[in-house]
């Protein structure tokens, strides 16, 4: 697949695309959609350069709660099992299934899902290839102490480390 050229993107645009990813209509009740379709959507949204969101607007959106249907979307785009995603969130699979049914998730759950979505979008922006970006998020990374970037996103500090590493890659710094 040839992706459109993704221009260097500012954080407000990355934030807007990440929030839009979480708001996307559910991929399906079973999460059986094609990951490449959602990844292509991310690439196109980044390339469009349209849409930004301020920090306070973003805070209010997360505080209000993202839809539970964002969970299947993230599972599909990351191409992981429900069990793996439950483990990532530190939740039982039954709890995850209950969360999917909610119109608005808690502030804490919304924040975690937003951090995952933002890392996906930031990685796509840096690598200009959604498939590779997702692979990078899932594989152990020496610069991150051997941890997979995705596993670090569940804490604020880990999230900062992942985005710092992406920034280093983006700016050609040794990693």
C-alpha positions in Angstrom: 0.0 0.0 0.0 1.3 3.4 -0.9 0.5 5.9 1.8 0.1 9.6 1.2 3.1 11.8 2.3 2.7 12.5 6.0 3.9 15.9 6.8 5.6 16.7 10.1 2.7 17.0 12.4 2.3 19.2 15.5 1.1 17.8 18.7 -2.3 19.5 18.5 -3.0 17.7 15.3 -1.7 14.4 16.6 -4.0 14.9 19.6 -7.0 15.6 17.4 -6.4 12.5 15.2 -6.0 10.4 18.3 -9.2 11.6 19.8 -11.0 11.1 16.5 -9.6 7.5 16.4 -11.3 6.9 19.8 -14.6 8.4 18.5 -14.7 6.3 15.3 -17.8 4.2 15.1 -17.3 0.7 16.4 -15.5 -1.5 13.9 -17.9 -4.3 14.7 -19.3 -6.1 17.7 -16.7 -8.8 17.3 -13.8 -6.5 16.4 -13.3 -8.4 13.2 -12.5 -5.4 10.9 -9.3 -5.2 8.8 -6.5 -3.4 10.7 -5.1 -2.0 7.5 -8.3 0.0 6.9 -8.1 1.8 10.2 -4.3 2.3 9.8 -4.9 3.8 6.3 -7.5 6.1 7.9 -4.9 7.3 10.4 -2.4 7.9 7.6 -4.9 10.0 5.6 -6.0 12.0 8.6 -2.4 12.9 9.4 -1.6 13.7 5.8 -4.7 16.0 5.6 -3.2 18.3 8.2 -6.6 19.5 9.2 -7.9 19.5 12.7 -6.4 20.5 16.0 -7.5 20.5 19.5 -6.3 22.6 22.4 -5.0 21.1 25.6 -8.0 22.3 27.6 -10.5 20.9 25.1 -8.7 17.6 25.1 -8.7 17.5 28.9 -12.5 18.1 28.9 -13.1 15.4 26.3 -11.1 12.8 28.2 -12.7 13.9 31.5 -16.2 13.5 29.9 -15.2 9.9 28.9 -14.4 8.3 25.6 -16.9 5.7 24.3 -16.4 2.1 25.2 -16.6 1.2 21.6 -13.1 2.7 21.2 -11.7 -0.5 22.7 -12.5 -2.7 19.8 -11.1 -0.1 17.4 -7.7 -0.1 19.3 -7.7 -3.9 19.5 -8.1 -4.0 15.7 -5.6 -1.3 14.8 -3.0 -2.9 17.1 -3.9 -6.3 15.8 -3.8 -7.8 19.3 -6.2 -10.3 21.0 -8.7 -9.2 23.6 -6.7 -11.1 26.2 -3.5 -9.2 25.3 -5.4 -5.9 25.5 -7.0 -6.9 28.8 -3.5 -7.7 30.1 -2.2 -4.3 28.8 -4.9 -2.5 30.7 -4.5 -4.7 33.8 -8.2 -5.7 33.5 -10.0 -9.1 33.4 -11.4 -9.9 30.0 -15.0 -9.9 31.5 -14.3 -6.3 32.7 -13.1 -5.3 29.3 -16.2 -6.7 27.7 -18.3 -4.7 30.2 -16.3 -1.5 29.4 -17.0 -1.9 25.6 -20.7 -1.6 26.3 -20.4 1.8 28.1 -21.3 5.1 26.4 -18.7 6.9 28.4 -15.7 5.4 30.2 -14.2 6.6 33.4 -11.7 9.4 33.4 -8.9 6.9 34.2 -9.9 4.4 31.5 -10.4 7.2 29.0 -7.0 8.6 29.7 -5.3 5.3 29.3 -7.1 4.6 26.0 -6.2 8.1 24.8 -2.5 7.6 25.6 -2.6 4.4 23.5 -4.3 6.1 20.6 -2.0 9.1 20.8 1.1 6.8 20.7 -0.3 5.0 17.7 -0.9 8.3 15.8 2.5 9.8 16.9 4.3 6.6 15.7 2.5 6.7 12.4 3.4 10.4 12.0 7.1 9.6 12.7 7.5 6.4 10.7 5.0 7.4 7.9 3.9 3.7 7.7 1.1 2.6 10.0 2.0 -1.1 9.8 5.6 -0.4 10.8 4.5 2.0 13.6 2.2 -0.6 15.2 5.0 -3.2 14.9 7.4 -0.7 16.6 5.0 -0.2 19.4 4.7 -3.9 20.1 8.3 -4.9 19.9 10.9 -4.7 22.8 13.0 -1.6 22.4 16.5 -1.4 23.9 16.3 2.4 24.3 13.3 1.8 26.6 15.0 -0.7 28.8 14.0 -3.6 26.6 10.2 -2.9 27.1 7.8 -2.8 24.3 6.6 0.8 24.0 3.0 -0.2 24.1 3.5 -1.8 27.6 4.8 1.6 28.9 1.8 3.6 27.9 -0.3 2.7 31.0 1.7 5.1 33.2 2.3 8.8 32.8 6.0 8.3 33.1 6.1 5.5 30.6 4.0 7.5 28.2 6.5 10.3 28.4 9.4 7.9 27.7 7.7 6.5 24.6 7.0 10.0 23.1 10.5 11.1 23.9 11.8 8.1 22.0 9.5 8.9 19.1 10.7 12.5 19.2 14.4 11.3 19.1 13.6 9.1 16.1 11.7 11.9 14.4 14.6 14.3 14.7 17.3 11.8 13.7 19.0 11.7 17.1 20.9 8.6 18.1 18.7 6.1 19.9 
